[in-house]
Amino acid sequence: MATLGGDQRVKQSIEKDYESIVPRIGFVDMDETMQQNVFAICKEAYKKLADGECKYFKDMATHIKKKMDDTYSPGSYHVIVGKPT
């Protein structure tokens, strides 16, 4: 945070358009509605990483897995989070 004198503080953040993020898909066997819901969950996890609520990619994967288990029945959802090399 930057200070402006006194008690005024300005939070420094980079505004991102999270709706413009396009996920990369290797293989999917979900219907279109479920895919869109998962994309929303992934964007939420990405925003948590950008806001500092998630520190590592594994935290993002855990968040996504928990949301999937809560939204749909607990199952074997394979969540891999990382950056391209």
C-alpha positions in Angstrom: 0.0 0.0 0.0 1.1 3.5 -0.7 0.6 6.2 1.8 -0.7 9.7 1.0 0.2 11.3 4.3 -1.8 11.0 7.4 -4.1 8.0 7.5 -5.0 8.0 3.9 -4.0 4.8 2.2 -4.4 3.8 -1.4 -4.5 0.1 -2.2 -2.3 -0.6 -5.2 -3.7 -3.2 -7.4 -3.8 -4.1 -11.1 -7.3 -4.2 -12.5 -7.8 -7.3 -14.6 -10.7 -8.3 -16.7 -11.3 -11.8 -15.4 -14.1 -12.3 -17.9 -11.6 -12.1 -20.7 -9.6 -15.1 -19.4 -9.9 -18.1 -21.7 -9.1 -21.5 -20.2 -7.0 -24.0 -22.0 -8.7 -27.3 -22.4 -6.8 -30.6 -23.1 -9.8 -33.0 -22.8 -13.2 -32.7 -21.4 -16.1 -35.1 -21.1 -18.6 -32.7 -19.3 -21.7 -31.2 -20.8 -21.7 -27.5 -21.9 -23.5 -26.3 -18.8 -21.1 -28.0 -16.4 -18.1 -26.7 -18.4 -19.4 -23.1 -18.0 -19.8 -23.5 -14.3 -16.3 -25.0 -14.0 -14.9 -22.0 -16.0 -16.6 -19.7 -13.5 -15.1 -21.6 -10.6 -11.6 -21.4 -12.2 -11.9 -17.7 -12.8 -12.9 -17.3 -9.1 -9.8 -19.2 -8.1 -7.6 -17.1 -10.4 -9.0 -14.0 -8.8 -8.2 -15.4 -5.4 -4.6 -15.9 -6.5 -4.4 -12.4 -7.8 -5.9 -10.9 -4.6 -3.5 -12.9 -2.5 -6.1 -15.3 -0.9 -4.4 -18.2 -2.6 -0.6 -18.3 -2.4 0.2 -21.2 -4.6 -1.2 -23.1 -7.6 -2.0 -26.0 -5.3 -4.2 -23.7 -3.3 -6.1 -22.8 -6.4 -6.5 -26.5 -7.3 -7.8 -27.2 -3.8 -10.3 -24.4 -4.0 -11.5 -25.7 -7.4 -11.8 -29.3 -6.1 -13.8 -28.2 -3.0 -16.2 -26.1 -5.1 -16.7 -29.0 -7.5 -17.4 -31.4 -4.6 -19.9 -28.9 -3.1 -21.6 -28.1 -6.4 -21.7 -31.6 -7.8 -21.5 -34.9 -5.9 -18.0 -35.8 -4.6 -16.1 -37.5 -7.4 -12.8 -37.9 -8.9 -12.2 -34.5 -10.5 -8.7 -34.1 -11.7 -7.6 -30.5 -11.2 -4.2 -29.4 -12.5 -3.2 -25.7 -12.2 0.0 -24.2 -13.5 1.4 -22.0 -16.2 2.5 -22.9 -19.6 6.2 -23.5 -20.3 
